[in-house]
Every structure is written in C-alpha cells, then in structure tokens.
Amino acid sequence: MLGLRPASSKPTLQDYCAYEILCDDFLCSARGHAALLAGGIISQLAREVVDVNDVCNGPTGHALQEGEYSLCVWEAGRNRAFWNDQLTNEEMDLICGSCKVVTDGVGQTAIRSWWPHSGSWRSCGLNCGYWSGNAEDWFQACLRKIRLNETVKLMTSQEWHSRLKFKKAHTLLHKNDQFATEYLQKKCNLSF
C-alpha cells in the first residue's frame, strides 16, 4: 500500500513516478517471479521490469515454505504436490499502486489504485486468458495518459469494474463476428 492520501489530493505524474520506483524495487526482488506467474494486469505490470525468463528459474525458497507466499497444487490420484510462488494481497496492492484515500466520512478511507486489481481485471472483457492486442492497446492508452500528466483518477475496485465493464460487450461482439465469419467461410465457401 502506498500510504494515505487526503480526499482533496489529485494524482500527479510525480506521484506515479514515486509509485513506479517502489513497485520496481519490489519487482526486482525474488518476488518479481511470483508477479509474472499471477497473470493479467499484475503480470503485465511485472513484465515492464522483470525478465520473463525468470519464470524458468522455478520456485524460490519462499514457495517451499507453507504460508501465504506459496501455492500448492496436488495432482489427483498421484499423491504428488507441485509448489510455486504466489503473491500476497499486500504485494498485489503495491503492484497495482493502491493507496488509502480519506473519504467524506469522518475517519473513513477507501482503497484506490492506479491500476485495476486482479479481481476487476479477471471479470472484464479484456481478460481472454492471455495478454491480447486489445489489452495492450488499453494499457498503453492508460499509461500514455498518465505520462502526459493528463487528469487521472485513482479508482476503487468497484470503479475499475464499472469502467472496464463495457469492454465485455465489445469483446463478445467482436468474438461473435469472428466466429460467424469463420463459420460462413467454412460452410458456404464465402470470403470477406
């Protein structure tokens, strides 16, 4: 978590650069390996810093200790376990650039972030099981807006979910068109 911000604060390019320094320091540690394995937006943010070949190094010592740093998958019927690294919620908060922002209520805060948390990402239409061209276009557009110091709003998970929701309909429409075109090409020998 990147700390506490007053309700009136507006995020700036300097704030984003400070976030990047903290995030990059974390990703350059052995835990960067776990970020690459997380998938979605977390992996994309990690790929900006961590060499993708680091995944080939296998699990770190953290993964071999039971606890929040490890992921254990049992192979059914073979009584065999596979271990790997897993991020904690706090580490994912850091990678997404989360901070607490004071709300209008007395003593109340909301968690807001530069990037959507993995739950919001998983439910949006840009998440198709791999980092697609559409996801990259969206990511680069957001990054460009931040780097140009345009007005950027840190958002709650609910706001990210709402903002990314329209992507689902667009992606579904695109996939339906693609499947329909392929079907017609195969069945009717049509070309478009």
FIPASE-537999 format. One record per residue (C-alpha): x, y, z. Coordinates in Angstrom, 2 decimals. Example, Ala and Ser with C-alpha at 12.3 -4.5 7.8 and 13.67 -1.06 7.14 Angstrom:
! FIPASE-537999
MINU        u        v        w
MINU    12.30    -4.50     7.80
MINU    13.67    -1.06     7.14
***
This chain:
! FIPASE-537999
MINU        u        v        w
MINU     0.00     0.00     0.00
MINU     1.33     3.40    -0.94
MINU     0.10     5.23     2.14
MINU    -2.73     7.61     2.98
MINU    -3.87    10.49     0.78
MINU    -6.26    13.32     1.65
MINU    -9.63    13.38    -0.14
MINU    -8.71    16.57    -2.00
MINU    -5.45    15.26    -3.47
MINU    -5.16    14.81    -7.22
MINU    -2.67    12.25    -8.51
MINU     0.24    13.70   -10.48
MINU     2.97    12.38   -12.72
MINU     5.38    12.76    -9.79
MINU     3.10    10.53    -7.70
MINU     3.14     7.93   -10.46
MINU     6.93     8.08   -10.73
MINU     7.23     7.57    -6.96
MINU     4.88     4.56    -7.24
MINU     6.98     3.14   -10.10
MINU    10.18     3.37    -8.02
MINU     8.60     1.46    -5.12
MINU     6.99    -1.10    -7.42
MINU    10.16    -1.61    -9.48
MINU    12.22    -2.15    -6.30
MINU     9.77    -4.84    -5.22
MINU     9.61    -6.47    -8.67
MINU    13.41    -6.61    -8.88
MINU    13.41    -8.80    -5.77
MINU    12.89   -12.56    -5.90
MINU     9.15   -11.87    -5.51
MINU     9.04   -10.49    -9.06
MINU     8.93   -14.13   -10.16
MINU     5.56   -14.56    -8.42
MINU     4.21   -11.43   -10.13
MINU     4.97   -12.87   -13.56
MINU     3.04   -16.01   -12.63
MINU    -0.03   -14.08   -11.45
MINU    -1.42   -13.41   -14.92
MINU    -3.48   -10.49   -16.19
MINU    -2.68    -6.91   -15.30
MINU    -0.30    -7.97   -12.50
MINU     1.89    -9.90   -14.97
MINU     1.80    -7.05   -17.46
MINU     2.99    -4.56   -14.86
MINU     5.72    -7.03   -13.85
MINU     6.83    -7.56   -17.47
MINU     7.70    -3.89   -17.60
MINU    10.52    -4.68   -15.11
MINU    11.12    -8.43   -14.73
MINU    12.70   -10.64   -17.38
MINU    10.10   -13.22   -18.46
MINU    12.83   -15.86   -18.49
MINU    12.92   -15.59   -14.68
MINU     9.85   -17.84   -14.62
MINU    12.09   -20.66   -15.89
MINU    14.18   -20.44   -12.72
MINU    11.47   -22.30   -10.84
MINU    10.06   -21.52    -7.42
MINU    12.02   -19.54    -4.85
MINU    12.72   -20.71    -1.32
MINU     9.57   -18.85    -0.20
MINU     7.40   -21.25    -2.19
MINU     8.76   -24.27    -0.38
MINU     7.52   -23.00     2.97
MINU     3.82   -23.32     3.66
MINU     2.13   -19.99     4.07
MINU     0.86   -17.03     2.13
MINU     3.90   -16.95    -0.20
MINU     3.32   -20.44    -1.55
MINU     0.86   -22.12    -3.85
MINU     0.49   -25.88    -3.63
MINU    -1.37   -27.90    -6.26
MINU    -1.97   -31.59    -5.67
MINU    -2.07   -33.94    -8.63
MINU    -5.22   -36.02    -8.24
MINU    -4.70   -39.72    -7.87
MINU    -0.89   -39.50    -7.84
MINU    -0.36   -38.17    -4.32
MINU     2.11   -35.63    -5.67
MINU     2.32   -31.89    -4.99
MINU     3.65   -29.03    -7.08
MINU     4.79   -25.85    -5.34
MINU     5.29   -22.35    -6.69
MINU     5.40   -18.74    -5.61
MINU     2.25   -16.75    -5.00
MINU     1.78   -13.05    -4.24
MINU     0.17   -11.86    -1.03
MINU    -2.75    -9.42    -1.19
MINU    -0.43    -6.69     0.11
MINU     2.05    -7.34    -2.68
MINU    -0.71    -7.18    -5.29
MINU    -1.88    -3.90    -3.75
MINU     1.63    -2.49    -4.16
MINU     1.91    -3.66    -7.80
MINU    -1.46    -2.10    -8.66
MINU    -0.45     1.16    -6.97
MINU    -3.05     1.05    -4.19
MINU    -3.35     3.68    -1.52
MINU    -5.89     4.66     1.10
MINU    -7.77     7.87     0.36
MINU    -9.74     9.70     3.03
MINU   -13.43     9.84     2.10
MINU   -16.01    12.44     3.09
MINU   -16.90    10.39     6.17
MINU   -15.04    11.11     9.39
MINU   -12.13     8.71     9.71
MINU   -13.23     6.62     6.73
MINU   -10.97     5.64     3.86
MINU   -11.32     3.93     0.50
MINU    -8.66     1.92    -1.28
MINU    -7.93     3.42    -4.69
MINU    -5.32     2.38    -7.25
MINU    -3.50     3.42   -10.39
MINU    -4.32     0.05   -11.99
MINU    -7.22    -2.39   -11.55
MINU    -6.83    -5.19    -9.03
MINU    -6.79    -8.73   -10.35
MINU   -10.45    -9.34    -9.40
MINU   -11.62    -6.40   -11.54
MINU    -9.31    -7.50   -14.34
MINU   -10.47   -11.13   -14.31
MINU   -14.09   -10.10   -14.82
MINU   -13.52    -7.68   -17.70
MINU   -13.70    -8.48   -21.40
MINU   -10.04    -7.67   -21.96
MINU    -9.15   -10.76   -19.95
MINU    -9.29   -13.54   -22.53
MINU    -6.72   -15.87   -20.97
MINU    -3.66   -14.15   -22.43
MINU    -2.39   -10.59   -22.85
MINU    -4.16    -9.66   -26.08
MINU    -3.59    -6.81   -28.50
MINU    -6.73    -5.11   -27.14
MINU    -5.41    -5.39   -23.59
MINU    -2.07    -3.93   -24.69
MINU    -3.80    -1.05   -26.52
MINU    -5.84    -0.27   -23.40
MINU    -2.75    -0.49   -21.17
MINU    -0.66     1.78   -23.41
MINU    -3.50     4.32   -23.67
MINU    -3.76     4.48   -19.86
MINU     0.00     4.73   -19.49
MINU     0.20     7.47   -22.12
MINU    -2.50     9.47   -20.30
MINU    -0.54     9.20   -17.04
MINU     2.81    10.10   -18.65
MINU     1.30    13.14   -20.40
MINU     0.17    14.26   -16.94
MINU    -3.46    14.35   -18.03
MINU    -6.14    14.28   -15.37
MINU    -6.08    10.77   -13.94
MINU    -8.31     9.46   -11.21
MINU    -7.26     6.73    -8.82
MINU   -10.19     4.31    -8.68
MINU   -11.68     1.83    -6.26
MINU   -12.13    -1.80    -7.33
MINU   -15.82    -1.08    -7.91
MINU   -15.00     1.92   -10.13
MINU   -12.45    -0.14   -12.09
MINU   -15.03    -2.88   -12.51
MINU   -17.57    -0.37   -13.87
MINU   -15.01     1.30   -16.15
MINU   -13.86    -1.99   -17.63
MINU   -17.37    -3.46   -17.85
MINU   -18.06    -2.03   -21.32
MINU   -15.10    -3.97   -22.62
MINU   -17.02    -7.22   -22.08
MINU   -19.79    -6.34   -24.54
MINU   -17.29    -5.07   -27.10
MINU   -15.17    -8.21   -26.84
MINU   -18.20   -10.50   -27.02
MINU   -19.46    -8.68   -30.10
MINU   -16.06    -8.95   -31.77
MINU   -15.77   -12.68   -30.96
MINU   -19.30   -13.36   -32.28
MINU   -18.47   -11.57   -35.52
MINU   -15.24   -13.53   -35.83
MINU   -16.93   -16.90   -35.24
MINU   -19.77   -16.05   -37.64
MINU   -17.29   -15.07   -40.35
MINU   -15.28   -18.27   -39.88
MINU   -18.45   -20.38   -39.96
MINU   -19.69   -18.79   -43.17
MINU   -16.27   -19.13   -44.79
MINU   -16.12   -22.85   -43.97
MINU   -19.74   -23.85   -44.62
MINU   -20.58   -21.60   -47.54
MINU   -17.15   -21.09   -49.12
MINU   -17.56   -17.33   -48.72
MINU   -14.73   -14.89   -48.35
MINU   -14.97   -11.42   -46.85
***
